[in-house]
Amino acid sequence: MSQEKADQLVVIGASEHNLKNVSLNIPRDSLTVFTGVSGSGKSSLAFDTIFKEGQRRFVESLSAYARQFLGQTDKPKVEHV
């Protein structure tokens, strides 16, 4: 992996809850707002896909001793984040 900081967060093939194969690029270091009608998958994208993957990666970085006290988290239904 490159040591350079990526300038975008790339989500490919998100299928969590009511999302159907959504792919997008989100710029880093800026405020991004998800808007849309009720039921369009805004919360599914923000919390159940992006946040869940970040939390899972953080927990994986902890020692095995620390991880034993935390619950197992599932991977989000996404091809790539």
Buried (B, 14 or more C-beta within 10 A) or exposed (E): EEEEEEEEBEBEBBBBBEBEEBEEEEEEEEEEEBEEEEEEBBBBBEEBBBEBBEBBEEBEEEEEEEEEEEEEBEEBBBEEB
